[in-house]
Amino acid sequence: MKTMLALGAVTIAITTLYASLILPPYNKTKPPSMPLPVAYACAVVALGSDTNQFHCVSASITTEFTPEGEWYFTFYSTNVNSEPKLIAVEFNGKVIFDNGYR
């Protein structure tokens, strides 16, 4: 019985910790502090010469990594066997290549 109570307490603690780490979604009624064209320009500059081979297929705002939000771009190559490039542009202008380990 004590083991089950301890296991239940640990489960509740882990669930509470996990829930506190999840950031709320971006408030879509509030305009982003960095306009989309400015963020896109930052992402394209970060791509450099790869802009000749990659094209943007999506742009969205996420709060997955920062509570203020960031623009998140997905670029695909015209070559079939190439992995997409995922680029985050924080509202402060910092550009991050997301290769799945972020």
Secondary structure as the mmCIF struct_conf table of DSSP 4:
data_model
#
loop_
_struct_conf.conf_type_id
_struct_conf.id
_struct_conf.beg_label_comp_id
_struct_conf.beg_label_asym_id
_struct_conf.beg_label_seq_id
_struct_conf.end_label_comp_id
_struct_conf.end_label_asym_id
_struct_conf.end_label_seq_id
HELX_RH_AL_P HELX_RH_AL_P1 LYS A 2 LEU A 21
BEND BEND1 ILE A 22 ILE A 22
HELX_LH_PP_P HELX_LH_PP_P1 LEU A 23 TYR A 26
TURN_TY1_P TURN_TY1_P1 LYS A 28 THR A 29
BEND BEND2 LYS A 30 LYS A 30
HELX_LH_PP_P HELX_LH_PP_P2 PRO A 31 PRO A 32
BEND BEND3 SER A 33 MET A 34
HELX_RH_AL_P HELX_RH_AL_P2 LEU A 36 LEU A 47
HELX_RH_3T_P HELX_RH_3T_P1 GLY A 48 ASN A 52
TURN_TY1_P TURN_TY1_P2 GLN A 53 GLN A 53
STRN STRN1 PHE A 54 THR A 62
BEND BEND4 GLU A 64 PHE A 65
TURN_TY1_P TURN_TY1_P3 PRO A 67 GLU A 68
STRN STRN2 GLU A 70 SER A 77
BEND BEND5 THR A 78 ASN A 79
TURN_TY1_P TURN_TY1_P4 VAL A 80 ASN A 81
HELX_LH_PP_P HELX_LH_PP_P3 SER A 82 PRO A 84
STRN STRN3 LYS A 85 GLU A 90
TURN_TY1_P TURN_TY1_P5 PHE A 91 ASN A 92
BEND BEND6 GLY A 93 GLY A 93
STRN STRN4 VAL A 95 ASP A 98
BEND BEND7 GLY A 100 GLY A 100
#
